[in-house]
Amino acid sequence: MKKSLKLIALLVVLIVTLGLAGCSQQSSTPKVEKTLKVGVTAGPHAEVMDVVKKVAEKDGLKIEIVEFNDYIQPNVALNQGDIDVNSFQHQPYLDNIIKDRKYEIVSVAKTVIFPMGIYSTKIKNIKELPEGSIVAIPNDPTNGGRALLLLESNNLIKLKPGAGLKAAVTDIIENPKKIVIKELDAAQIPRSLADIDLAAINTNYAITAGLVPTKDAIAIEDINSPYANIIAVRTKDKEDPAIQKLIKAYHSDEVKAFIKDHFKGSVAVGW
């Protein structure tokens, strides 16, 4: 009887030991984390996403940041599945891309607002702009329209009624200073500043070029604009829990504080 009890006790100890060993082995196995490839343009968007990445890691989400140097490729890459998310564009720009290219891409959250500014190396006051001056604006329809609205708000041109966000150069009905509009790739405009008289520059490219919008712009867009930037994903992925974690990280207090402290008012929170 005693031998039987000892044998049973030995078996119990063995089972418990094996069970604990199994639990230990299981707990030591690292948790497989989801990795999102997030496309951004170089500069402020990349800087903000680097902070988002650190916040997201605390929630079990890994982010691989993929940088682009123009506004075209991030949507091409997203549509083709080369990246999972992009964060670089405002809603009017995405709407125009979807209309033109039939991409199945959707916005899932707002991010930041980059007020467009007007810059010059030749004048300090926009009222000093001479007749016949060359003025550069982005050559994509939405940012070009945005620039034209900014020029109009500073009394350089007048657009036909109803032109709105889709305004084009052909919508100019009054041009008292006979300015010459030069349409250039948005990323190229800062590098062309010395060769022109005036330029409307997107803030992300202005900052990358070493300009401080709140100090260097001679005119700047109102912060309450319809051009809040967004996080975009393929339509089929919009309910993916990993995307929701990304949004949560982007909208965190840590990211909000970074935007406020790092950009000193040149970039505003859009959510």
C-alpha positions, 0 to 999 in steps of 0.5 A: 500500500505504501509503495502504491502511494509513493508511486502515485505521489511520484507520478503527480510530481512528474505530471506537475513538473512537465506541466510547468515546463510546458507553460514555461516553454510556451510563455518564453515563445515570443508573441507574433506581432502584426507588422504594417508597412506605412508609406509616408513622404520624407520630412514631417510625415516621416518624423511624426510616423517615427513617434507613432511607431514607438507608441504602437509598439507598446500595443503589440503593433510593429510599423515599418516606415517606407519613405517616398519623395513624391505624391504619386508613388505612395498611392500606387504602392498602396494600391499594388499591395507593396505597403499596407497604409499611407499617411501623406495626403489630404482628402481632396487629393485622395478623392481626385486620385480615386476618380482618375485611377479608380483605386479602391482606397479609403480614408480611415482617420485624420492626421495633421494639417499643413497650412500652405504658405507663400514664399519669396526670396525677393520680396518681404511683403506680398503687396510688393510683388511687381507686375509680370512676376513668375509665381510657382504653384504645384502641378497636381490638380488639388494642390494647384487649386489650393494654391490658387485659392491662397493667391486669390485670398491675398488679392493677386488673382480672382477666380470665377465664381464656384471654382472652389477646391478644384480651381485651375489656372483656366479659372482665373478671370482677373490678374491685375499684376499679370503674374505668370503662373508656373506649374511645377512638381510640388517637391521641386518648388522649394529648390526653384525658389531662387529662380522665381519671384513667388511660390506656393509651397506645401508645408511638408516640403517647406520644412524639408527645405529648411523653411519655417512656415510661421517665420518665412512665409509672407502669407499662409493659409488659414489653419481651419482649411479643408485640407486635413491630412489622412491615413489611407488604406485599401478599402478591404482592410479598413476594419483590420484591427491592426489599422485601428491600433495604428489610428489609436497610436497616431491619436495618442497624447504622445504624438499630439505633444510631439507635433506641438513641441517639434513643429512650433505651430507650423503643423497642427493636429487635425483630429 
